């Protein structure tokens, strides 16, 4: 979808990444528009270092490109969308500095704009990492849809940066205003979080998990992964992909069971891939592994993979969509060698078996319980 967002700085044409004509979701929402109107209406000075955190698809930094902002994101897809949107707007390369959540933040921040993430943990981690660069004169404005901003959200801003209040709602969007308090004693950053895996989950039992903030189910093993770990295929060596790897516990379990396997951990989250690498190393796995941030299996050669394991997400921010799962399945079919297998765990109601049969011509139920299914599809 290619559409134009009306802002005080023009009407940039914006798309998500990867561009998909079937995906009718916009690359911005009412909270982006509200935030930009506020900056212009209040004449917020933008001549210092402007940092934009959690910009969903680059809408904010594209609108503010003339002020040479810094974008910080956990999402590879958001970063690629930003690059495309900036290029489409004719912004010169380097005018906007693109950082990940794993990069050191700017040492001084004069304007801090925060798109509130779904993960409260990620917000906590980022505010704690950014706080040393915030000074008494820093303008701090958060933005999100009403359903994304909770009392706990405001308490985080207050606890880490200073006194916080909210705006009235407009088009179901709300702004957060925070006044930095230089004398505030900030808590220590609790991330990454480390815990020990339970019994009964195969080779990874009693292993160590390292979770950076924002990774799904950061403080415990989620029930879908727990079910998947109990039903993984037997060790068979070869090239294995933990697709959408999260904290990497699935790929690490495969490597523990079969040191001869070469495991590729892939996720579009910089936090997730950092977690997967830390988890793998924490368990002293003797085999070979590669860790890659990217758009699924893009860039992986066709017919080069023996086994793909995945638990696809079915949300993109607040939107429910099967677009990500479909890209994962099509990527798996392309990269699997003949006879290679895709193993999927998912909620029963998602009906992944229908998509797998359409794409692979087959789908077999490996295991099920009242909530989850594990499915296998073979490339013929």
LOFI-163019 format. One record per residue (C-alpha): residue in three letters; x, y, z. Coordinates in steps of 0.1 Angstrom, whole numbers. Layout:
N
<kegu ALA, c1 X, c2 Y, c3 Z>
...
***
This chain:
380
<kegu UNK, c1 0, c2 0, c3 0>
<kegu UNK, c1 14, c2 34, c3 -10>
<kegu UNK, c1 -4, c2 63, c3 6>
<kegu UNK, c1 4, c2 99, c3 17>
<kegu UNK, c1 4, c2 111, c3 53>
<kegu UNK, c1 -5, c2 148, c3 58>
<kegu UNK, c1 19, c2 165, c3 81>
<kegu UNK, c1 30, c2 201, c3 88>
<kegu UNK, c1 62, c2 193, c3 68>
<kegu UNK, c1 45, c2 180, c3 37>
<kegu UNK, c1 28, c2 148, c3 25>
<kegu UNK, c1 53, c2 120, c3 23>
<kegu UNK, c1 42, c2 87, c3 5>
<kegu UNK, c1 47, c2 59, c3 30>
<kegu UNK, c1 47, c2 21, c3 28>
<kegu UNK, c1 54, c2 -8, c3 51>
<kegu UNK, c1 81, c2 -33, c3 43>
<kegu UNK, c1 81, c2 -56, c3 25>
<kegu UNK, c1 56, c2 -40, c3 2>
<kegu UNK, c1 27, c2 -63, c3 -5>
<kegu UNK, c1 -3, c2 -52, c3 -26>
<kegu UNK, c1 -25, c2 -75, c3 -6>
<kegu UNK, c1 -16, c2 -57, c3 26>
<kegu UNK, c1 -39, c2 -27, c3 31>
<kegu UNK, c1 -24, c2 -16, c3 64>
<kegu UNK, c1 -11, c2 19, c3 65>
<kegu UNK, c1 24, c2 28, c3 74>
<kegu UNK, c1 13, c2 53, c3 101>
<kegu UNK, c1 -16, c2 59, c3 125>
<kegu UNK, c1 -34, c2 87, c3 143>
<kegu UNK, c1 -8, c2 89, c3 170>
<kegu UNK, c1 19, c2 97, c3 145>
<kegu UNK, c1 -2, c2 125, c3 131>
<kegu UNK, c1 -11, c2 138, c3 166>
<kegu UNK, c1 26, c2 139, c3 176>
<kegu UNK, c1 37, c2 158, c3 145>
<kegu UNK, c1 8, c2 183, c3 148>
<kegu UNK, c1 19, c2 189, c3 184>
<kegu UNK, c1 55, c2 195, c3 175>
<kegu UNK, c1 45, c2 221, c3 149>
<kegu UNK, c1 17, c2 237, c3 170>
<kegu UNK, c1 39, c2 241, c3 201>
<kegu UNK, c1 69, c2 251, c3 179>
<kegu UNK, c1 91, c2 226, c3 196>
<kegu UNK, c1 127, c2 235, c3 187>
<kegu UNK, c1 141, c2 208, c3 165>
<kegu UNK, c1 176, c2 222, c3 159>
<kegu UNK, c1 193, c2 200, c3 185>
<kegu UNK, c1 196, c2 162, c3 186>
<kegu UNK, c1 162, c2 147, c3 178>
<kegu UNK, c1 158, c2 110, c3 187>
<kegu UNK, c1 128, c2 90, c3 176>
<kegu UNK, c1 123, c2 57, c3 194>
<kegu UNK, c1 100, c2 29, c3 180>
<kegu UNK, c1 91, c2 47, c3 148>
<kegu UNK, c1 69, c2 19, c3 133>
<kegu UNK, c1 76, c2 23, c3 96>
<kegu UNK, c1 97, c2 55, c3 95>
<kegu UNK, c1 67, c2 79, c3 93>
<kegu UNK, c1 81, c2 102, c3 120>
<kegu UNK, c1 117, c2 105, c3 108>
<kegu UNK, c1 106, c2 108, c3 72>
<kegu UNK, c1 84, c2 138, c3 81>
<kegu UNK, c1 111, c2 153, c3 102>
<kegu UNK, c1 140, c2 144, c3 79>
<kegu UNK, c1 150, c2 181, c3 74>
<kegu UNK, c1 160, c2 182, c3 111>
<kegu UNK, c1 183, c2 152, c3 107>
<kegu UNK, c1 168, c2 130, c3 134>
<kegu UNK, c1 181, c2 97, c3 149>
<kegu UNK, c1 159, c2 67, c3 147>
<kegu UNK, c1 162, c2 38, c3 172>
<kegu UNK, c1 143, c2 6, c3 164>
<kegu UNK, c1 142, c2 -30, c3 173>
<kegu UNK, c1 127, c2 -40, c3 139>
<kegu UNK, c1 146, c2 -48, c3 108>
<kegu UNK, c1 114, c2 -44, c3 88>
<kegu UNK, c1 108, c2 -10, c3 102>
<kegu UNK, c1 144, c2 0, c3 94>
<kegu UNK, c1 141, c2 -12, c3 58>
<kegu UNK, c1 107, c2 6, c3 55>
<kegu UNK, c1 123, c2 38, c3 68>
<kegu UNK, c1 151, c2 35, c3 42>
<kegu UNK, c1 126, c2 31, c3 14>
<kegu UNK, c1 103, c2 59, c3 26>
<kegu UNK, c1 133, c2 83, c3 30>
<kegu UNK, c1 145, c2 75, c3 -5>
<kegu UNK, c1 110, c2 79, c3 -19>
<kegu UNK, c1 108, c2 114, c3 -2>
<kegu UNK, c1 142, c2 124, c3 -18>
<kegu UNK, c1 160, c2 126, c3 15>
<kegu UNK, c1 198, c2 124, c3 10>
<kegu UNK, c1 215, c2 93, c3 24>
<kegu UNK, c1 228, c2 99, c3 59>
<kegu UNK, c1 204, c2 127, c3 67>
<kegu UNK, c1 187, c2 104, c3 91>
<kegu UNK, c1 208, c2 82, c3 114>
<kegu UNK, c1 194, c2 47, c3 117>
<kegu UNK, c1 203, c2 29, c3 149>
<kegu UNK, c1 191, c2 -4, c3 164>
<kegu UNK, c1 182, c2 -11, c3 200>
<kegu UNK, c1 215, c2 -29, c3 203>
<kegu UNK, c1 235, c2 2, c3 193>
<kegu UNK, c1 248, c2 28, c3 218>
<kegu UNK, c1 223, c2 57, c3 219>
<kegu UNK, c1 234, c2 94, c3 214>
<kegu UNK, c1 252, c2 109, c3 243>
<kegu UNK, c1 230, c2 140, c3 243>
<kegu UNK, c1 193, c2 142, c3 234>
<kegu UNK, c1 175, c2 175, c3 230>
<kegu UNK, c1 142, c2 161, c3 218>
<kegu UNK, c1 131, c2 126, c3 226>
<kegu UNK, c1 100, c2 112, c3 207>
<kegu UNK, c1 88, c2 78, c3 218>
<kegu UNK, c1 63, c2 56, c3 199>
<kegu UNK, c1 50, c2 35, c3 228>
<kegu UNK, c1 58, c2 -2, c3 220>
<kegu UNK, c1 36, c2 -31, c3 228>
<kegu UNK, c1 62, c2 -44, c3 252>
<kegu UNK, c1 65, c2 -26, c3 285>
<kegu UNK, c1 98, c2 -43, c3 291>
<kegu UNK, c1 112, c2 -29, c3 258>
<kegu UNK, c1 100, c2 6, c3 269>
<kegu UNK, c1 117, c2 2, c3 303>
<kegu UNK, c1 150, c2 -9, c3 287>
<kegu UNK, c1 151, c2 19, c3 261>
<kegu UNK, c1 142, c2 46, c3 286>
<kegu UNK, c1 169, c2 34, c3 310>
<kegu UNK, c1 194, c2 33, c3 281>
<kegu UNK, c1 184, c2 68, c3 269>
<kegu UNK, c1 182, c2 85, c3 303>
<kegu UNK, c1 219, c2 94, c3 306>
<kegu UNK, c1 216, c2 115, c3 274>
<kegu UNK, c1 185, c2 134, c3 286>
<kegu UNK, c1 190, c2 167, c3 303>
<kegu UNK, c1 168, c2 192, c3 321>
<kegu UNK, c1 159, c2 210, c3 288>
<kegu UNK, c1 151, c2 179, c3 268>
<kegu UNK, c1 116, c2 178, c3 253>
<kegu UNK, c1 101, c2 144, c3 259>
<kegu UNK, c1 69, c2 134, c3 241>
<kegu UNK, c1 55, c2 99, c3 239>
<kegu UNK, c1 27, c2 89, c3 215>
<kegu UNK, c1 4, c2 59, c3 210>
<kegu UNK, c1 -31, c2 48, c3 206>
<kegu UNK, c1 -53, c2 50, c3 237>
<kegu UNK, c1 -53, c2 12, c3 240>
<kegu UNK, c1 -15, c2 11, c3 240>
<kegu UNK, c1 -11, c2 36, c3 269>
<kegu UNK, c1 -17, c2 23, c3 304>
<kegu UNK, c1 -11, c2 35, c3 339>
<kegu UNK, c1 20, c2 13, c3 339>
<kegu UNK, c1 33, c2 31, c3 308>
<kegu UNK, c1 31, c2 65, c3 325>
<kegu UNK, c1 46, c2 51, c3 357>
<kegu UNK, c1 77, c2 40, c3 337>
<kegu UNK, c1 82, c2 75, c3 322>
<kegu UNK, c1 78, c2 90, c3 357>
<kegu UNK, c1 101, c2 65, c3 374>
<kegu UNK, c1 129, c2 67, c3 349>
<kegu UNK, c1 128, c2 103, c3 335>
<kegu UNK, c1 105, c2 125, c3 356>
<kegu UNK, c1 70, c2 139, c3 361>
<kegu UNK, c1 46, c2 127, c3 335>
<kegu UNK, c1 11, c2 137, c3 322>
<kegu UNK, c1 -11, c2 128, c3 292>
<kegu UNK, c1 -30, c2 148, c3 267>
<kegu UNK, c1 -66, c2 146, c3 258>
<kegu UNK, c1 -74, c2 118, c3 233>
<kegu UNK, c1 -78, c2 127, c3 196>
<kegu UNK, c1 -89, c2 101, c3 171>
<kegu UNK, c1 -82, c2 74, c3 197>
<kegu UNK, c1 -46, c2 86, c3 200>
<kegu UNK, c1 -29, c2 102, c3 230>
<kegu UNK, c1 3, c2 120, c3 238>
<kegu UNK, c1 26, c2 116, c3 269>
<kegu UNK, c1 45, c2 147, c3 282>
<kegu UNK, c1 74, c2 141, c3 305>
<kegu UNK, c1 96, c2 167, c3 322>
<kegu UNK, c1 131, c2 153, c3 329>
<kegu UNK, c1 143, c2 154, c3 365>
<kegu UNK, c1 181, c2 155, c3 366>
<kegu UNK, c1 180, c2 147, c3 403>
<kegu UNK, c1 160, c2 115, c3 399>
<kegu UNK, c1 176, c2 83, c3 411>
<kegu UNK, c1 171, c2 58, c3 384>
<kegu UNK, c1 168, c2 20, c3 390>
<kegu UNK, c1 194, c2 -4, c3 375>
<kegu UNK, c1 185, c2 -19, c3 342>
<kegu UNK, c1 172, c2 -54, c3 348>
<kegu UNK, c1 177, c2 -65, c3 311>
<kegu UNK, c1 187, c2 -89, c3 298>
<kegu UNK, c1 169, c2 -114, c3 320>
<kegu UNK, c1 183, c2 -148, c3 325>
<kegu UNK, c1 164, c2 -179, c3 337>
<kegu UNK, c1 168, c2 -217, c3 338>
<kegu UNK, c1 146, c2 -240, c3 317>
<kegu UNK, c1 123, c2 -266, c3 334>
<kegu UNK, c1 123, c2 -304, c3 332>
<kegu UNK, c1 104, c2 -324, c3 305>
<kegu UNK, c1 113, c2 -303, c3 274>
<kegu UNK, c1 140, c2 -325, c3 258>
<kegu UNK, c1 177, c2 -317, c3 254>
<kegu UNK, c1 173, c2 -281, c3 265>
<kegu UNK, c1 160, c2 -291, c3 300>
<kegu UNK, c1 179, c2 -272, c3 328>
<kegu UNK, c1 195, c2 -250, c3 301>
<kegu UNK, c1 199, c2 -213, c3 303>
<kegu UNK, c1 178, c2 -187, c3 285>
<kegu UNK, c1 189, c2 -151, c3 280>
<kegu UNK, c1 162, c2 -127, c3 270>
<kegu UNK, c1 167, c2 -91, c3 260>
<kegu UNK, c1 138, c2 -67, c3 266>
<kegu UNK, c1 110, c2 -70, c3 242>
<kegu UNK, c1 114, c2 -106, c3 233>
<kegu UNK, c1 82, c2 -126, c3 236>
<kegu UNK, c1 75, c2 -141, c3 270>
<kegu UNK, c1 108, c2 -127, c3 284>
<kegu UNK, c1 106, c2 -141, c3 320>
<kegu UNK, c1 95, c2 -176, c3 313>
<kegu UNK, c1 92, c2 -203, c3 287>
<kegu UNK, c1 59, c2 -197, c3 268>
<kegu UNK, c1 35, c2 -226, c3 265>
<kegu UNK, c1 36, c2 -228, c3 227>
<kegu UNK, c1 74, c2 -232, c3 227>
<kegu UNK, c1 73, c2 -256, c3 256>
<kegu UNK, c1 49, c2 -278, c3 236>
<kegu UNK, c1 71, c2 -275, c3 205>
<kegu UNK, c1 102, c2 -285, c3 224>
<kegu UNK, c1 86, c2 -318, c3 234>
<kegu UNK, c1 79, c2 -327, c3 198>
<kegu UNK, c1 109, c2 -316, c3 178>
<kegu UNK, c1 122, c2 -340, c3 151>
<kegu UNK, c1 150, c2 -363, c3 160>
<kegu UNK, c1 185, c2 -352, c3 153>
<kegu UNK, c1 194, c2 -356, c3 116>
<kegu UNK, c1 223, c2 -331, c3 111>
<kegu UNK, c1 223, c2 -308, c3 81>
<kegu UNK, c1 213, c2 -272, c3 78>
<kegu UNK, c1 185, c2 -262, c3 102>
<kegu UNK, c1 168, c2 -229, c3 105>
<kegu UNK, c1 152, c2 -215, c3 137>
<kegu UNK, c1 129, c2 -191, c3 118>
<kegu UNK, c1 115, c2 -162, c3 139>
<kegu UNK, c1 139, c2 -175, c3 166>
<kegu UNK, c1 130, c2 -153, c3 195>
<kegu UNK, c1 153, c2 -162, c3 224>
<kegu UNK, c1 167, c2 -191, c3 203>
<kegu UNK, c1 157, c2 -219, c3 227>
<kegu UNK, c1 143, c2 -241, c3 198>
<kegu UNK, c1 175, c2 -239, c3 177>
<kegu UNK, c1 196, c2 -243, c3 208>
<kegu UNK, c1 177, c2 -275, c3 217>
<kegu UNK, c1 183, c2 -289, c3 182>
<kegu UNK, c1 220, c2 -281, c3 185>
<kegu UNK, c1 222, c2 -297, c3 219>
<kegu UNK, c1 205, c2 -329, c3 205>
<kegu UNK, c1 227, c2 -330, c3 174>
<kegu UNK, c1 261, c2 -312, c3 175>
<kegu UNK, c1 265, c2 -320, c3 138>
<kegu UNK, c1 236, c2 -297, c3 128>
<kegu UNK, c1 244, c2 -263, c3 114>
<kegu UNK, c1 218, c2 -239, c3 129>
<kegu UNK, c1 208, c2 -206, c3 114>
<kegu UNK, c1 189, c2 -183, c3 138>
<kegu UNK, c1 168, c2 -157, c3 120>
<kegu UNK, c1 145, c2 -130, c3 133>
<kegu UNK, c1 135, c2 -95, c3 123>
<kegu UNK, c1 140, c2 -83, c3 159>
<kegu UNK, c1 175, c2 -71, c3 168>
<kegu UNK, c1 167, c2 -79, c3 205>
<kegu UNK, c1 156, c2 -114, c3 196>
<kegu UNK, c1 188, c2 -123, c3 176>
<kegu UNK, c1 210, c2 -109, c3 204>
<kegu UNK, c1 190, c2 -131, c3 228>
<kegu UNK, c1 194, c2 -162, c3 206>
<kegu UNK, c1 231, c2 -157, c3 203>
<kegu UNK, c1 235, c2 -152, c3 241>
<kegu UNK, c1 213, c2 -182, c3 248>
<kegu UNK, c1 233, c2 -204, c3 224>
<kegu UNK, c1 266, c2 -194, c3 239>
<kegu UNK, c1 253, c2 -197, c3 275>
<kegu UNK, c1 246, c2 -234, c3 269>
<kegu UNK, c1 281, c2 -242, c3 256>
<kegu UNK, c1 268, c2 -258, c3 224>
<kegu UNK, c1 297, c2 -273, c3 205>
<kegu UNK, c1 283, c2 -271, c3 170>
<kegu UNK, c1 282, c2 -243, c3 144>
<kegu UNK, c1 256, c2 -216, c3 143>
<kegu UNK, c1 249, c2 -184, c3 125>
<kegu UNK, c1 228, c2 -155, c3 137>
<kegu UNK, c1 210, c2 -132, c3 113>
<kegu UNK, c1 186, c2 -102, c3 115>
<kegu UNK, c1 165, c2 -100, c3 84>
<kegu UNK, c1 132, c2 -105, c3 66>
<kegu UNK, c1 126, c2 -142, c3 72>
<kegu UNK, c1 146, c2 -164, c3 48>
<kegu UNK, c1 154, c2 -136, c3 23>
<kegu UNK, c1 190, c2 -140, c3 12>
<kegu UNK, c1 191, c2 -177, c3 21>
<kegu UNK, c1 200, c2 -197, c3 -11>
<kegu UNK, c1 172, c2 -218, c3 -26>
<kegu UNK, c1 174, c2 -256, c3 -19>
<kegu UNK, c1 201, c2 -251, c3 8>
<kegu UNK, c1 181, c2 -261, c3 40>
<kegu UNK, c1 172, c2 -295, c3 54>
<kegu UNK, c1 148, c2 -284, c3 82>
<kegu UNK, c1 129, c2 -252, c3 91>
<kegu UNK, c1 114, c2 -248, c3 126>
<kegu UNK, c1 90, c2 -219, c3 133>
<kegu UNK, c1 63, c2 -205, c3 156>
<kegu UNK, c1 50, c2 -177, c3 133>
<kegu UNK, c1 36, c2 -145, c3 149>
<kegu UNK, c1 1, c2 -136, c3 139>
<kegu UNK, c1 2, c2 -99, c3 149>
<kegu UNK, c1 19, c2 -70, c3 133>
<kegu UNK, c1 19, c2 -44, c3 161>
<kegu UNK, c1 -18, c2 -42, c3 170>
<kegu UNK, c1 -31, c2 -57, c3 137>
<kegu UNK, c1 -40, c2 -94, c3 133>
<kegu UNK, c1 -26, c2 -107, c3 100>
<kegu UNK, c1 -14, c2 -140, c3 85>
<kegu UNK, c1 9, c2 -121, c3 61>
<kegu UNK, c1 40, c2 -129, c3 82>
<kegu UNK, c1 32, c2 -166, c3 85>
<kegu UNK, c1 26, c2 -168, c3 47>
<kegu UNK, c1 60, c2 -152, c3 40>
<kegu UNK, c1 76, c2 -176, c3 64>
<kegu UNK, c1 60, c2 -206, c3 48>
<kegu UNK, c1 68, c2 -195, c3 12>
<kegu UNK, c1 104, c2 -187, c3 22>
<kegu UNK, c1 107, c2 -222, c3 38>
<kegu UNK, c1 94, c2 -239, c3 6>
<kegu UNK, c1 119, c2 -220, c3 -15>
<kegu UNK, c1 149, c2 -227, c3 7>
<kegu UNK, c1 142, c2 -263, c3 15>
<kegu UNK, c1 159, c2 -290, c3 -5>
<kegu UNK, c1 137, c2 -318, c3 -20>
<kegu UNK, c1 127, c2 -339, c3 10>
<kegu UNK, c1 133, c2 -311, c3 34>
<kegu UNK, c1 108, c2 -304, c3 61>
<kegu UNK, c1 90, c2 -274, c3 76>
<kegu UNK, c1 78, c2 -279, c3 112>
<kegu UNK, c1 53, c2 -254, c3 126>
<kegu UNK, c1 37, c2 -249, c3 160>
<kegu UNK, c1 7, c2 -227, c3 163>
<kegu UNK, c1 -26, c2 -221, c3 179>
<kegu UNK, c1 -52, c2 -246, c3 166>
<kegu UNK, c1 -76, c2 -219, c3 155>
<kegu UNK, c1 -51, c2 -204, c3 130>
<kegu UNK, c1 -56, c2 -232, c3 105>
<kegu UNK, c1 -21, c2 -234, c3 93>
<kegu UNK, c1 -27, c2 -269, c3 79>
<kegu UNK, c1 -48, c2 -253, c3 51>
<kegu UNK, c1 -19, c2 -229, c3 41>
<kegu UNK, c1 6, c2 -257, c3 42>
<kegu UNK, c1 -15, c2 -280, c3 20>
<kegu UNK, c1 -20, c2 -252, c3 -5>
<kegu UNK, c1 17, c2 -244, c3 -6>
<kegu UNK, c1 34, c2 -278, c3 -1>
<kegu UNK, c1 6, c2 -302, c3 -13>
<kegu UNK, c1 8, c2 -319, c3 21>
<kegu UNK, c1 5, c2 -313, c3 58>
<kegu UNK, c1 7, c2 -339, c3 86>
<kegu UNK, c1 -3, c2 -334, c3 122>
<kegu UNK, c1 26, c2 -344, c3 145>
<kegu UNK, c1 11, c2 -336, c3 179>
<kegu UNK, c1 -17, c2 -316, c3 194>
<kegu UNK, c1 -33, c2 -305, c3 227>
<kegu UNK, c1 -64, c2 -284, c3 233>
<kegu UNK, c1 -45, c2 -252, c3 224>
<kegu UNK, c1 -17, c2 -260, c3 200>
<kegu UNK, c1 -8, c2 -282, c3 170>
<kegu UNK, c1 26, c2 -292, c3 156>
<kegu UNK, c1 25, c2 -296, c3 118>
<kegu UNK, c1 50, c2 -310, c3 93>
<kegu UNK, c1 51, c2 -302, c3 56>
<kegu UNK, c1 76, c2 -319, c3 32>
<kegu UNK, c1 89, c2 -303, c3 1>
<kegu UNK, c1 84, c2 -328, c3 -28>
***
